[in-house]
């Protein structure tokens, strides 16, 4: 299968001004980008020619931090910060079956694709259901659910056609050290059974922040080394118990976890010393500005973090704490929140957040060899965004207008592997209509099953 896109405003994310090229063309075949350029396109026999008539063509967005199983739980916990919101949303999902998780995850994955996100780092819901926090840690009193709960979430992302890195908790509140390490192998094996162009890798959902085990960091490092996976840890997110949170940074440092394979998710309640140590160790960060605002968690110190040299990716987080899976909203909220905090417009520019939301996220996740930019040899994941439908006026600085003035109304097409995956906000996946029906039927049943007040 071959695709030739012509008359495009290309944003490749490579080179000066993020590789912006007017009157560009792109050729993709067998799921990957073959060539791209400007001016007269080549004549390619049997190619599907798509004339975008001056629309932007840019990489599909890469979310560096997501929880796709929450797609049926939007609007909950709106008057709560992180832990109260978790009690509300995850308390509901604690009563869901593997089939419920499958359809909710499929619904969330298709929502991402329809909104322009073609790759996601996704945290599967742990096998131990959500427990209330006591003194900054989980109680460890839950029961280990069957692996089918996690397998269903992996299968749903693959069936949606979303590219993903699949992260799973170690659920270290249950089992011996050896059992915890061995159990993660189930995740690795199941991911390996999926098309490698869809499942881009397995990863750990770092949980030292909440683990009741004093050796949680050492266990995570043991799993990282044994299976060769990265670790993204929810860390320093909420305003509650800040000093207790910060004290746990030493656990990662002392366990030898700091390095390119460790990503700190959120990383809001930092200190200059913690930032300096994390940067010196080579760790990265995923930034979720929309959910950080929704949960009143705060604004991460991006100027200091970037000046220290940390790699930063942008994450949409989940539909239950951003409610709308809109990458343009997320970019703008991030840029505006930093500017509001610093008083300096130059502290975060449109091109900064666009890079974080595409190639920057891919780099943080270790998948930049496959996604995040439009380059020959990479997977042909791209969005077509029309600045004249609706019209936004003259494009004085096209790349900046792409961030500042575009919205879901302008997003016309999404391609994954050179194949049309969504058009005008509607997924082409044959399971899409059923996913909507299943989520609307199942989620009230889940609530009733648990006697859950929604």
N, C-alpha and C positions, 0 to 999 in steps of 0.2 A: 504494500500500500504506500502510495506516494502523495505528498501534499506540497503545493507550491502557493505560498502566500505572497501577494504582490501589492504594490502601492501602499506600503506600510510605514508608519513612523516607528521604527524599531528602537527599543530600549534593550540593549543586550546585557547590560550590567558589566561590560568589559571595556576598560579604557577610559579616556577623558569624558566627562559629562555623562557617565554611565553608558557609554557607547551609543549615544543617540544618533540615529541616522534617518534622514528624510528620504522618501521615495525608495524605501528598502524592500528587499524580498528575502524570503526564507524557504529553503527546500528541506523537507523531512521525508524519510523513507524508512520503513521497517521500525518505526517507533523512535527513531533518533534523528537529530539534525544532521543533515549532510553538508549544507553550505548556506551562506547568507551573504548579502552584499547590497549595493545600492545601484540605482539606474536600471537599465534594461535587464529583465530577468532572463535566465537561460531558457531555452526551449526544451522541455522535458516530456517525453512521450508518456502518455497515459496518466500523467499527474492530475490530481484534482486541483484546479486553479481556483483560489479564493482571493478575489479582489476586494480588499478592505477599504479602498477609496480614502486613504489618509487617516485611518484609525490607528491608534497605538497598538503595537504588538510587543508584548513584554513577557518575561518569564512568569509562569504560574507562581503564586505566593507559596512560601514555605513557612509553616507555623512551627516554631521551635518549642512549643509547649501547649498541649491540648489534652482534653479529657472528653472524647467523643461520645462516650456512653451516656452523657448527661443531656443529650439532645431533647429528651422528653420531660425535662425538669426545669424549664426556664421559668423565671419570675418568682422563684421561691427565695425565702430568706432575705427579702429586700431591705429589711430594717436591721440586719445583723452584719457584724464583721465576720472574719474567716470562720471561726469555730462554730458560731451560731448558724451561719449559712451552711456549713458542713452538716450540722445536726439536722437541718431542714432538708437539704437536697440528698445527701448521702443516706440519711435516715430513711428516706423514701426508697432509694434504690436497694437498701439492705433486704427488701422483701421481693426483689426481682429474681426471676428464674434465668437460666442460661439463654432461653429463647427470647425473653424480654430484653436481655442485654444485647443479643444479636440485632434485634430490630431497632433498638435505640441507637446502637453504634452505627448501623447501616444508615439510619436517618441522619445522624450527625455527620457521617462521612460524605454523603451526597450533598448535604447542606454546605459543607466546606467547598466541594468541587463547584457547585452552582454559584458560589460567591467568589470563585477565582483562586482558591487555595488547592493546589494539586499535590502537595506533600505535607505531611504532618508528623511531628513527634507526638505520639499518643500514649498516655498513661492508661493502661487497663485498670479497671476498678479492682482493688486487691481481693484476694480470696478470703481474707478476714473482713467481715462487714465493718462499716464505720462504727467506732466507739467514741463516746464523749471523752474529752481530754481532761486529765487530772494532773495538775502541776506540770503542764507542758508535755505530757506523754500519754500515749494510749494505755489503757489498763491491761491489755493482753488477755482479756477475758472471753474473746470471741471464739467461734469455731471456724475451722478451716473448711471453706466450701470446696466442692470438687473442681478440678482443673477445667472442667467444661465451662465454667464461668469466664475464664480468661480466653480459652480457645474460641468461644463464640464471638468475643470482641475482635480477635485477630481475623477470624474468617469473614466477619462483616466488613471490615475495612478492605480486604481483598476483593470481596464480591462487589463492593462499591466502585472498584477501580481506582481507589486512592492510593498513592504511594505513601509509605509510612515507615517510621522507626518505632518498633513496639516496645514500650517500657512496662515493666512489671515490678511490683513490690516484692521484697523478699519474704514478707509476712513473718518476720523474725520473732514475733511474740510466741510462736508455736514451733517446737522442735529443737533438736540439738543443733550445734553449729554445723555438723556434717549434713544433717537433714536439710537445713536451710540452704546450704550451698548446692546440694544435689538437686533439690526441688526446682531450682531455677533452670536446670537443664530441660525440664518439660517445655518451658517457654522457648528456649533456643531451638529445640527440636521441632516444635510446631511452626515457628517462624521459618525454619529451613524447608518446611514442606510447601511453602507458598512461593509463587513466582518471584524470583529474586529481583525482578524489575519493579515489583510492587512492595514487598517487604524488604526494605533496604537494610534491615538489621534489627537485632534485639538490643535492649538496654535495661538498666536498672532504674527503678523509681526510688531514688535515694530518700531515706526516711529517718536519718539520724535525728532530725529535728523533733520527731515524735516517738521514736522507739524507746521502749522500756529497758532495752538491753544496753549495758555500758560498753559492750564491744561491737555495737552496730556498725561503726565505721570500718572496723577490721573485717567484719563479715562482708560488707559491700566491696572492699578492696579485694578480698579473696575471690569473690564472684567475678569482678572485673578482670582479674588476671587469668582465672581458670577458663573463662568463656570468651575472652577478648572483646568485651562489650564496654560501651560508655555508660556513664552514670549521670543522670540529671536529678539533682536533689532539690526538693522544695526547701528553701532555706531563707531565714530572716525576712519572712513575708509580712507577718502581722505585727500590729503595735502592742499586742499583749505579751507580757513576760519577756521584754526585750533583753534584759541582762542575762536571763537564763538561756534565751536563744543564742546570744552571742558567745556565751561560754562554750557552746557545743562546736564552735568552729575549730577549737583546738583538737577535737576528736578526729576530724578529717585531716588536719595537718599532721597530727602525731601518728595517724595510721598510714601516712604516705599516700593519701588519696589525691593531693593537689597535683594537677597535671592536665594535659590537653584532653584527657578522657573524662574529666569531671566538669559538669556544667551546673552552676548555681541558678535555680529557678527563682525568680522574683528578686532576691538579693536587695531588699529595700532598707532594712534596719541595720545598715552596715556602720563601720567606723573607718577612718582613713587607714588604720593599721590592718584591719581585715581586708580591705580592698587591696592594699599594697602586697600583702602576703598571697592573696589569691592570684593576683596578676603575676607576681614573681614565680609562682608555681606553675603558671601556664593555664589555669582554669578559665573557662568561659562563663557566659551568663546568658540566660533567656529572660527577656523583659516583656511583661504582660500589662501594658498601661491601662487597657480598658478594664480588665478585672481588678487591677490594683485600685482604680477609682471606684468601681462598683462596690467593692468590699471595704472601702475606706482604709486601705492598707498603707497608703502613702505613695510618694514619688521617689523612685530610686535615684541615687546621685550619679546620673549618667555622665556628666562632665568629668567628674573625678575618676569614674570607672573607665571611661574611654581614654583619658589622659594617662592612666596607669598602663594601658596597653591590653586590657582585657578584650577578647573577642565577644561581640554581642549579637544575639539573634532576637527576633521579635516573635512573640507567640500570641495567638488569639485566645489561649486558655480554652475555656469550654463554653458551650452555649448556655449553661446554667448560671454563669457569672459574667458573661458579656452579652448574653441574650440574642444578639445579632452577630453572626459570624462574618463581619465585614472588615476586610483587611485595610480598606481606606480609612474607616472610622478609627481603627486601632492605631494606624500610623499617625493620623492627625492628633488623636488624644495624647499619644506619647510626645509628639513634638510640642504641642501646646502646654502640656503639664510641665515639661522641663523649662520651657521659656518662661512660664509663669513663676516657677520657683527661682530661676536665676535672674530674671529681669533682663536677659541678654538674648535677643533674637538669634544671634549667631551660635548660641550654645547647642542648638539642634536645628538643622536645615532639612528641607524636604528630601534632598538626595541622601542624607544620612539615614533617615527612617526607611526609605525605599530599599536601600542596600541591606539594612538589617532584616527587612521583611522578605528578602529573596536570597541573594548569595551569602549574606552575613549569617542567616540562619543555617543555610546548608553547610557553611564552614564550621560553625559551632558544633553541628551534629555529625561532622565527619562524612558528609555525603556530597560535598561540592564537586566531586568528580563526575556526578551524575545529574544533579539538578541545581537550580538556583540562578542560572544564567543561560543565555542563548548562544551556544558555541557548538561548532561541529563536533560530533561524537557524543554530545549529551542527549539525554532523553528529551523528546520534543513536546515539552509541556509549556503551553503558552496561553495568554489571554488576549482577546481582541477588545479594545476599549475605544469607543467612538466619541471624540470630544464635541461632535456636532449633533449628537442625539442623546440627550438634549444638548443644545449648543451652549458652550461656555465662553464664547467670544474669542478674540485673538489669543494665540498662544505665544506670549512674549518670551517665556522661558518654558519650552515644552515639558522638560523633565519635571520641573517644579509644578507646573500645572497638572501633570499626571497625578501628583500626590495631593495637591491642594484643592483641585476643582473636580476631579473625577469621583464617581460614586457608583453604586450598584446599578443605577439607571443607565450608565454609560457602558457597562459590561455587557457585551453582545454575545461573545462566544468564549468557551473554554475548551482547549484541546489537551488531552493527556496521551502522550505517545503519538502525536500527530492525528489522533482520532477525536472527532467532536464528542465531548463529554457533557456539555451543557450549552444551551442557547437561550438567551433572554431570561436567565435565571431559572431555567427548568432543566434538570438532568435528563440526559438521553438514556440512562440506564433503565433496562426493562423492569427492574425491581423498584423503581422510584415510587410509583403510585401505590404499590402494596406497602412500602415502608411507611408512607404517611398513614394509611389505613391501620396498620398494625400498631403504630405508636399511639394513635388516638384511641384505639380500643384497649391496648394493654396497660397503659400507664394508670388509668383509673382503677383497673383491676388490681394492679400492684398496690396502690394506695389502700384499696378496700381490704386486700389480703392482710396487710399489716395494721389495719385500724388506724391508718395514718391521716392526721388532720391536714389537709392541703387548703 
